Structure formats: structure tokens, C-alpha cells
Amino acid sequence: MAKIRSDLKVAMRAKDTARHVLNYTFNLYTMNFTDQQTNNAAKTSSPIQTDLQLLALIRKRANAAKEAAQQFAEADRPDLKEKEDVQVTILEEYAGEVQTMSLEDVKEIVSQEFSKLKEADKKVEVGALLKSLFAPGGALDGKPAERKEVARMAKEIVTSA
């Protein structure tokens, strides 16, 4: 979040050269939007407190921009499609800066937890596995693992067993 706010200031000051005009406008809009969403979330019962929560917000906005770009392409509006594509690029750049666990590490941890639950003669369902992984003191508690990926892997492991 600090990087987004810092880049927002730079984008506001960068309007002096022609090279920055296009990036300035969309970068400014994108970062402003992200900052606003973060501030709005702070007023709810689940404020954004971690980089993973910010990553989820960024990915949600990037997906919305991709869908809008696709709709603009179908409507033969290349000017608006280009704007959305620039936003997606900026958002993906920020999303790439958030450090998360590798998929191999996550899969290994999910498999180990599944084996532990299976050995305890419990019927293992996706929900129970996820609850066990993310519970306080669980294998992924406090670790930079994306819940969406963990849920996908848990579902794969449970259905294949």
C-alpha cells in the first residue's frame, strides 16, 4: 500500500512530459481507485490489513478491467479497450510485487494436512481441510498463501482421493 501511495504521488507530478501523459492518466486513475477501495474497506468489518488482502483487491479490479476490455472489443471501441488494457497492465505489475508462497510449497502443505486428517480416521472434506489449514496454529496460518489457490488445490486433492 505504501508503494501504491508513493507511486500515486509520482504519477501526479509526472504530467510534465508527453511520454508520461498516457501512463500518468491511467496510472493515476488506477492507483487512486485502489487507494479509494482500500480506504472504503477500512470502514467495514473487514479492513485490508495484509498484502494478501490488497492482492485480492487488485486482482478483483484487474479481472473487472479485463472483462470491460473484452466488452469494448466486442463493441468495436478500441480506444476504450486500450484504456482498460493499460489498467490491467498496471494492476498486474502491482500484483506481481506481492510475495506469495510457491504453488509447489502450497500443494505439499495441503497434501501433508490431508494425510494427517486421513490418518486420524476423519472424513476429509474440502471445508474441513481448509479450516484445518488456516486455523490458528494451522499449517498455513499467517503464511503468504492465496486462499483461492489453496482452495483449488484442496478440492483437487479431496476429489482425487
C-alpha positions as CSV (number, residue, x, y, z in Angstrom):
1,M,0.0,0.0,0.0
2,A,2.9,2.3,0.7
3,K,4.3,1.7,-2.7
4,I,0.9,2.5,-4.3
5,R,0.6,5.7,-2.4
6,S,4.2,6.7,-3.3
7,D,3.6,5.9,-7.0
8,L,0.4,7.9,-6.9
9,K,2.4,11.0,-5.8
10,V,4.9,10.4,-8.6
11,A,2.1,9.9,-11.2
12,M,0.6,13.2,-10.1
13,R,3.9,15.0,-10.6
14,A,4.8,13.3,-13.9
15,K,2.5,15.2,-16.1
16,D,5.3,17.4,-17.5
17,T,6.4,15.2,-20.4
18,A,4.4,13.7,-23.3
19,R,5.7,10.3,-22.5
20,H,4.1,10.3,-19.1
21,V,0.7,11.7,-20.2
22,L,-0.9,8.4,-21.1
23,N,0.7,6.5,-18.3
24,Y,0.0,9.3,-15.9
25,T,-3.7,9.4,-16.5
26,F,-4.3,5.7,-16.3
27,N,-1.7,5.1,-13.6
28,L,-3.2,7.9,-11.5
29,Y,-6.8,6.6,-12.1
30,T,-5.8,3.0,-11.2
31,M,-3.8,3.9,-8.1
32,N,-6.5,6.4,-7.0
33,F,-9.1,3.7,-7.4
34,T,-7.1,1.2,-5.5
35,D,-6.4,3.7,-2.7
36,Q,-10.2,4.5,-2.5
37,Q,-11.1,0.9,-2.3
38,T,-8.7,0.3,0.5
39,N,-10.0,3.3,2.4
40,N,-13.6,2.1,1.9
41,A,-12.7,-1.3,3.1
42,A,-11.2,0.3,6.2
43,K,-14.7,1.5,7.2
44,T,-16.1,-2.1,7.0
45,S,-15.9,-5.0,9.3
46,S,-13.0,-6.5,7.3
47,P,-10.4,-3.8,6.5
48,I,-7.5,-4.5,4.3
49,Q,-4.6,-5.2,6.7
50,T,-2.3,-7.5,4.8
51,D,-0.6,-7.6,1.4
52,L,-2.7,-10.7,0.5
53,Q,-5.9,-8.8,1.1
54,L,-4.6,-6.0,-1.1
55,L,-3.6,-8.6,-3.7
56,A,-7.2,-9.9,-3.7
57,L,-8.5,-6.4,-4.2
58,I,-6.0,-5.7,-7.1
59,R,-6.8,-9.0,-8.8
60,K,-10.6,-8.3,-8.5
61,R,-10.1,-4.9,-10.1
62,A,-7.8,-6.4,-12.8
63,N,-10.5,-9.0,-13.7
64,A,-13.1,-6.3,-14.0
65,A,-10.9,-4.3,-16.3
66,K,-10.2,-7.4,-18.4
67,E,-14.0,-8.0,-18.8
68,A,-14.5,-4.4,-19.7
69,A,-11.8,-4.6,-22.3
70,Q,-13.4,-7.6,-23.8
71,Q,-16.8,-5.9,-23.9
72,F,-15.2,-2.8,-25.5
73,A,-13.5,-5.0,-28.1
74,E,-16.9,-6.6,-29.0
75,A,-18.4,-3.2,-29.2
76,D,-15.7,-2.1,-31.6
77,R,-14.3,0.6,-29.2
78,P,-10.5,0.2,-29.5
79,D,-9.9,3.5,-27.7
80,L,-11.7,2.3,-24.5
81,K,-10.3,-1.2,-24.8
82,E,-6.8,0.3,-24.8
83,K,-7.5,2.2,-21.6
84,E,-8.7,-0.9,-19.8
85,D,-5.6,-2.8,-21.1
86,V,-3.3,-0.2,-19.6
87,Q,-5.1,-0.5,-16.3
88,V,-4.7,-4.3,-16.4
89,T,-1.0,-3.9,-17.1
90,I,-0.6,-1.5,-14.1
91,L,-2.6,-3.7,-11.8
92,E,-0.8,-6.8,-12.7
93,E,2.5,-5.0,-12.1
94,Y,1.5,-4.3,-8.6
95,A,0.0,-7.8,-8.1
96,G,3.4,-9.3,-9.2
97,E,5.2,-7.4,-6.4
98,V,3.3,-9.2,-3.6
99,Q,5.3,-12.1,-2.4
100,T,3.3,-15.3,-2.0
101,M,4.2,-19.0,-1.4
102,S,5.0,-21.0,-4.5
103,L,2.3,-23.3,-5.8
104,E,4.6,-26.4,-5.2
105,D,5.0,-25.4,-1.5
106,V,1.3,-24.9,-1.0
107,K,0.4,-28.2,-2.7
108,E,2.9,-30.0,-0.5
109,I,1.5,-28.5,2.7
110,V,-2.1,-29.2,1.6
111,S,-1.2,-32.8,0.8
112,Q,0.5,-33.2,4.2
113,E,-2.5,-31.8,6.0
114,F,-4.8,-34.1,4.0
115,S,-2.7,-37.1,5.0
116,K,-2.8,-36.1,8.7
117,L,-6.6,-35.8,8.7
118,K,-6.9,-39.1,6.8
119,E,-4.7,-40.8,9.3
120,A,-6.9,-39.5,12.2
121,D,-9.7,-41.5,10.6
122,K,-11.7,-38.4,9.8
123,K,-13.8,-38.0,6.7
124,V,-12.0,-35.3,4.9
125,E,-14.0,-32.7,3.0
126,V,-12.7,-29.5,1.4
127,G,-14.2,-27.2,4.0
128,A,-12.7,-29.2,6.9
129,L,-9.3,-29.3,5.2
130,L,-9.3,-25.6,4.6
131,K,-10.4,-24.9,8.2
132,S,-7.6,-27.1,9.4
133,L,-5.0,-25.3,7.2
134,F,-6.0,-21.8,8.1
135,A,-7.0,-22.3,11.7
136,P,-4.8,-20.5,14.3
137,G,-1.7,-22.6,14.5
138,G,-2.6,-24.4,11.3
139,A,-0.1,-25.2,8.6
140,L,-0.9,-22.0,6.6
141,D,-1.9,-19.7,9.4
142,G,-0.2,-16.3,8.8
143,K,1.7,-17.5,5.7
144,P,1.5,-15.7,2.4
145,A,-0.7,-18.2,0.6
146,E,-3.6,-17.2,-1.6
147,R,-6.8,-18.7,-0.3
148,K,-8.1,-19.1,-3.8
149,E,-5.2,-21.3,-4.9
150,V,-5.2,-23.3,-1.6
151,A,-9.0,-23.9,-2.0
152,R,-8.4,-25.1,-5.6
153,M,-5.6,-27.5,-4.6
154,A,-7.6,-28.8,-1.6
155,K,-10.6,-29.5,-3.9
156,E,-8.3,-31.4,-6.3
157,I,-6.7,-33.5,-3.6
158,V,-10.0,-34.3,-1.9
159,T,-11.7,-35.3,-5.1
160,S,-8.8,-37.4,-6.3
161,A,-8.7,-39.4,-3.1
